[in-house]
Amino acid sequence: MANLEFVGYLAGFLVAIALSPQLIKTWRTKSTKDISILWTLTLMTGLILWIVYAVANKILPLAIFASIEFSMALILFVLKIKYK
């Protein structure tokens, strides 16, 4: 079971860092013209549902990394509104 939990943490980490390049580029360039508001809202909604599911089922890796990814998506959403 410990090996399987490690896979969950590794997967969560990889998914969480996947949004990092877009977030960094947006922060540096202050340009969000290529980011869809609908995509961002859909991503955030899915992540909230994942968090609820993970907490309800006590799946710690998913809860942690979905929360991190949601935070990053929220920052991207705020930047989209700010730099529009």
N, C-alpha and C positions, 0 to 999 in steps of 0.2 A: 504494500500500500504506500509506503514512503516513496518508492520510485515513481509511482503514479502521481503522487502529490507534487514531486519535483517536476514532472512533465507539465502539470498545471501551472506551476509558478513560471517555468520557462516559457510556455506558450503565452501566458499573460504578459510577461515582460516584453516579449517580441511584438505582440500586438500593441502594447502601450507605447513602445518607442516608434512604431510605424507612423504615427502622426507627428512625431517630433520634427522631421525635416520641413513639413508644410508650415508648422507653427513657427519655427525659426525663420523661415523665408518670409512669412507674412509679417512677423515682428520687425525684421530688418528692412524690408522694402516698403512697408506700410501700404501694400497693394493686396487687395482681396478680390479683384475683378474676376479671377478664375475659380473662385470658391462659391459653390451653390449654397444658398441659404436653405433650400429644401433638403439637400444632402446633409448639411450640418444638423438640422432639426431631426431628420430621420435617424442619423447616427446617435444623437443625444437621447432620443426616445428609446432606441434599442438598447443603449447602455444602461439607462434607468431600469428597464425591464430585466436586464441581466443582473443588475445589482439586487433588485427585489428577489429574483429567483435564487441568487447565490446566498443571500442572507437567510431566506426561508429554508433553504436546504443545507445551510451551514457549510458552504463551499468557499472556504477562505481565499484560495488563490484567485478565483473568479471575482469575488467581492472586492478584493484589494485592487486588482488591476483594472477592473471595469470602472471603479471609482477614479483611479488615476486617469484613465482614458477619457472618462466623462469630464473631468476637470480640464483636460487639454482641449477637448471639443468645445467646452463652454468658453474657454479663453479665445479660441478661434472664432466662435460665434460673436463674442463681444468685439473682437478686432474687425470682423466683417461689418458690424453695425457702425463702429467708430470710423473706419476708413472708407466707407461706402461713398 
